[in-house]
């Protein structure tokens, strides 16, 4: 199909201005067994193209699912018409934005393809894991799921660019909800951040086959646990919760289009300003954040962004100092500063915008036991269940599913409804210890929303556990 589209594009692309075609085909299947009953299997197959034209200083685009030569020609004409209409009216001179015309390929490494297991065998696997969640009559809702998304993309330009990428993502999930009287508690596995690139071999890598009894046991354990204590204390966050912390208070505020005001009406702005880059102390010396879409297996790994810029690992924050924003080629030209290869679109019918991809906190040297031992009075929390952050991505309040108190350097009893709050501008400066590679996990979420019209996109995060000092912690309704 790609060869056919390439021939048709060559026939309709104009010669006197820049034109690109981005083809996307996405196939997905989600299987869930809930309360030992197979739910309707949800599958999808979506295909189309986005045509972009730069004519003078104007830019226009048009999407279509009509992949005939006539359909592509009509989309090119619409895109060119919009480019003429926007000439002289844009906040950026599109004639001066570098247009990549790279060639290359990228493929997710897959050990065991989704198609190598029959639907019947996948259902049987989920039925088995779902049944293992029902360990007690107090488990009132329980489910096991698998979600696979396979995406093929190609970016062609009339300047000789040809990029082909194949991405394969797997998201396993488990959930157990326990109830006793007026108390209801839930524990999950993979529900918020369990996605990775790869095939069914990932199930063994993430421990899917061993997780169900623990998930159920911890849900039951929470029913009789006391509320999390309140006060200013040390906070040890597990990798699952660190994913949310990085995503909301580093990833989003550093997106360059947000800093420039493009998201103000919809998802808010950022406390970060352009003059902060290169000098602002975002966190302690232990904070090292990289943008790394080249990391194998992470959920938003790729070889090129959707504008065709080659992917490259870059430090966003190094030794606590803010280094560069998360901005693609257009935002870089607009702001006059270097960014990264993060112009991304959720599908063929959306234009690329600045999105975080793999935003990772680099491991430190502390073991989990060493971080616990360093705490006289504190709490260990893991697995996000609620989040709230202001429209400048600064003040936040997050809740977790599960927590244990830490007293005199030792993990103590389980507590429920743990929450903490802080300010991004100061929270990261209180980072006291960063876990080593043994505490690191590679994870990702499919639910990052942004843009008008909205785009929900896959984002990856790799992070170890981390210890923070002087955090406001409290218990109660999350």
Rosetta blueprint (number, residue, H / E / L):
1 X L
2 X H
3 X H
4 X H
5 X H
6 X H
7 X H
8 X H
9 X H
10 X H
11 X H
12 X H
13 X L
14 X L
15 X L
16 X L
17 X L
18 X E
19 X E
20 X E
21 X E
22 X E
23 X E
24 X E
25 X E
26 X E
27 X E
28 X E
29 X E
30 X E
31 X E
32 X E
33 X E
34 X E
35 X L
36 X L
37 X E
38 X E
39 X L
40 X L
41 X L
42 X E
43 X E
44 X E
45 X E
46 X E
47 X E
48 X E
49 X E
50 X E
51 X E
52 X E
53 X E
54 X E
55 X E
56 X L
57 X L
58 X E
59 X E
60 X E
61 X E
62 X E
63 X E
64 X E
65 X L
66 X L
67 X L
68 X L
69 X H
70 X H
71 X H
72 X H
73 X H
74 X H
75 X H
76 X H
77 X H
78 X H
79 X H
80 X H
81 X H
82 X H
83 X H
84 X H
85 X H
86 X H
87 X L
88 X L
89 X L
90 X L
91 X L
92 X L
93 X L
94 X H
95 X H
96 X H
97 X L
98 X L
99 X L
100 X L
101 X L
102 X L
103 X E
104 X E
105 X E
106 X E
107 X E
108 X L
109 X L
110 X L
111 X L
112 X L
113 X L
114 X H
115 X H
116 X H
117 X L
118 X L
119 X H
120 X H
121 X H
122 X H
123 X H
124 X H
125 X H
126 X H
127 X H
128 X H
129 X H
130 X H
131 X H
132 X H
133 X H
134 X L
135 X L
136 X L
137 X L
138 X L
139 X E
140 X E
141 X E
142 X E
143 X E
144 X E
145 X E
146 X E
147 X E
148 X E
149 X E
150 X E
151 X E
152 X E
153 X E
154 X E
155 X E
156 X E
157 X E
158 X L
159 X L
160 X L
161 X L
162 X E
163 X E
164 X E
165 X E
166 X E
167 X E
168 X E
169 X E
170 X E
171 X E
172 X E
173 X E
174 X E
175 X E
176 X E
177 X E
178 X E
179 X E
180 X E
181 X L
182 X L
183 X E
184 X E
185 X E
186 X E
187 X E
188 X E
189 X E
190 X L
191 X L
192 X L
193 X L
194 X E
195 X E
196 X E
197 X E
198 X L
199 X L
200 X L
201 X L
202 X H
203 X H
204 X H
205 X H
206 X L
207 X L
208 X H
209 X H
210 X H
211 X H
212 X H
213 X H
214 X H
215 X H
216 X H
217 X H
218 X H
219 X H
220 X H
221 X H
222 X H
223 X H
224 X L
225 X L
226 X E
227 X E
228 X L
229 X L
230 X L
231 X E
232 X E
233 X E
234 X E
235 X E
236 X E
237 X E
238 X L
239 X H
240 X H
241 X H
242 X H
243 X H
244 X H
245 X H
246 X H
247 X H
248 X H
249 X H
250 X H
251 X H
252 X H
253 X H
254 X H
255 X E
256 X H
257 X H
258 X H
259 X H
260 X L
261 X L
262 X L
263 X L
264 X L
265 X L
266 X L
267 X L
268 X L
269 X L
270 X L
271 X L
272 X L
273 X L
274 X H
275 X H
276 X H
277 X L
278 X L
279 X L
280 X L
281 X E
282 X L
283 X L
284 X L
285 X L
286 X L
287 X L
288 X L
289 X E
290 X E
291 X E
292 X L
293 X L
294 X L
295 X L
296 X L
297 X L
298 X L
299 X L
300 X L
301 X L
302 X L
303 X L
304 X E
305 X L
306 X L
307 X L
308 X L
309 X L
310 X E
311 X L
312 X L
313 X L
314 X E
315 X E
316 X E
317 X E
318 X E
319 X L
320 X L
321 X E
322 X E
323 X L
324 X L
325 X L
326 X E
327 X L
328 X L
329 X H
330 X H
331 X H
332 X H
333 X H
334 X H
335 X H
336 X L
337 X L
338 X L
339 X L
340 X L
341 X L
342 X L
343 X E
344 X E
345 X L
346 X L
347 X L
348 X L
349 X L
350 X L
351 X L
352 X L
353 X E
354 X E
355 X L
356 X L
357 X L
358 X E
359 X E
360 X E
361 X E
362 X L
363 X L
364 X L
365 X L
366 X E
367 X L
368 X H
369 X H
370 X H
371 X H
372 X H
373 X H
374 X L
375 X L
376 X L
377 X E
378 X E
379 X E
380 X E
381 X E
382 X E
383 X E
384 X E
385 X E
386 X E
387 X E
388 X E
389 X E
390 X L
391 X L
392 X L
393 X L
394 X L
395 X E
396 X E
397 X E
398 X E
399 X E
400 X E
401 X E
402 X E
403 X E
404 X E
405 X E
406 X E
407 X E
408 X L
409 X L
410 X E
411 X E
412 X E
413 X E
414 X E
415 X E
416 X E
417 X L
418 X E
419 X E
420 X E
421 X E
422 X E
423 X E
424 X H
425 X H
426 X H
427 X H
428 X H
429 X H
430 X H
431 X E
432 X E
433 X E
434 X E
435 X E
436 X L
437 X H
438 X H
439 X H
440 X L
441 X E
442 X E
443 X E
444 X E
445 X E
446 X E
447 X E
448 X E
449 X E
450 X E
451 X L
452 X L
453 X L
454 X L
455 X E
456 X E
457 X E
458 X E
459 X E
460 X E
461 X E
462 X E
463 X E
464 X L
465 X L
466 X E
467 X E
468 X E
469 X E
470 X E
471 X E
472 X E
473 X E
474 X E
475 X E
476 X L
477 X L
478 X L
